[in-house]
Amino acid sequence: MSIANEQDQLWRQLQAERESRSALRLALDFGGEYLDATPKRRVFPDQAALAALDAFDEPLPEHPTPADVVIQGLHRLGSPATTAQGGGRYFGFVNGGLLPAALGARLLADVWDQNAALQVMSPIAAKLEAVCERWLVDLLQLPEGSAAGLVSGTSAATLCGLLAGRNTLLRRLGWDVNAQGLFGAPKLRAVLSEGAHVTVRKALAILGIGAAQIETVPADEQGRFDLSRLPPLDESTLLVLQAGNVNSGAFDTFTPLCTAARKAGAWVHIDGAFGLWARACQETAHLTAGVELADSWSADAHKTLNSPYDCGIILCRNRAALVGALQASDSYLHFGEGRDGMLYTLDMSRRARGVELWAGLKSLGRTGIDQLVAQLCRRARQFADELRAHDFRVLNDVVFNQVLVACDSPALTKRTLELLQAGGECWCGGSEWRGEPVIRISVCSWTTTPDDVRRSAAAFVDARDQALVSV
Ligand SMILES: *Cc1c(COP(=O)(O)O)cnc(C)c1O
């Protein structure tokens, strides 16, 4: 066959696949089956499902494969090798569930395949981003006019917030990073608690602030910034605080810390990956008192808000500081009257994650978000109560959605966790807390019911009973 004929054939195949919608239909059918099966299946894939992944280790295909065949293969081998995150008994890391409206919006937006860089590339993406910004500032009660950028996650959001902070502090010290670069710039320092998330140090390193310029303040017994150890702050300081410690869920005491920082001319960034949402819930809003005094905030919609992956948010009090730090211009870019999403993020071409963020916020509304957050906290407290009743030790104050659990000895905790993970009834991760191995529970999905918590607590007891035999 000539090359022209072969191409013709491929184009006919692609056209037929597009018109028949069969790959799309298959994906939706398989997706529906997957959602139905999720609550009933093992939470972590079994050995057979993991071993079957070897089938993907084939050489790059020489020739086209029909779309249906691609999707069928993906479902057959891929679906069983997922973790059942949306099923109600996944408590690993801090991963969120999936709201139905957000999922639907995501699927539709995937069909639209918009580039959300510029308003002129996608008016709908620009509009929904602008609406999300307004809604988020309202919902999270941040200073009026604060800007929001939609990024991949809190790692990127923290990088953007600290970038805006670094450049602002340097400008105040008479140094324009965009014009003069960093070499020879006045020195900055960062102050953070030892409980800060690893992504904060990563962002600082990328921004040219290494370990030698970071002052780490000891945390208190809950993992909060120890106010009594706050070093003197000044106009060359980036202060990083935390709404929701990744282990304990604890919140820093923002009002005195932010007040001291403002007085000193420091920049305050708050990592609120999952905890900033506490502010949108009456029962937990008190934990975030004073966050409105900071300069920038990061949050993940894909965690507590149960948006699809990936959706991080950078919020910044001073719009010009954020846009100025992420500046980009060239004669071929046409900036619009409305919102050009790329001005608020590291990326230029980007998917329209505002679509599903909007859909999630719209479908829940203020009261729905309040209930979602309150329910996650309630389930976490239930988990803690049930485990305490079975003589597990709960090591943190369960103020939000995180529970840290240990058995009578470190060896027993570790073995119990291994057996719990292997059992498949639920899934929790491990961590270390104040020098001791712990089992870490994070209640993050709207799907988790009281019965899911009861079943999972029973799995803890079974795992420990088995572990007692071998430890
Ligand atoms: C998850 C998390 C991060 C990192 O966020 P990504 O979305 O994974 O980039 C940072 N800080 C805290 C407290 C987190 O829980």
The ligand as an ORCA input file, in Angstrom:
! r2SCAN-3c Opt
* xyz 0 1
  C      -1.368     17.523     49.612
  C      -0.643     18.611     50.305
  C       0.307     19.391     49.638
  C       0.708     19.104     48.220
  O      -0.367     19.328     47.363
  P      -0.404     18.690     45.894
  O      -1.775     19.011     45.418
  O      -0.181     17.224     46.068
  O       0.656     19.333     45.089
  C       0.888     20.430     50.339
  N       0.557     20.684     51.616
  C      -0.326     19.940     52.298
  C      -0.653     20.285     53.722
  C      -0.966     18.877     51.661
  O      -1.862     18.133     52.329
*
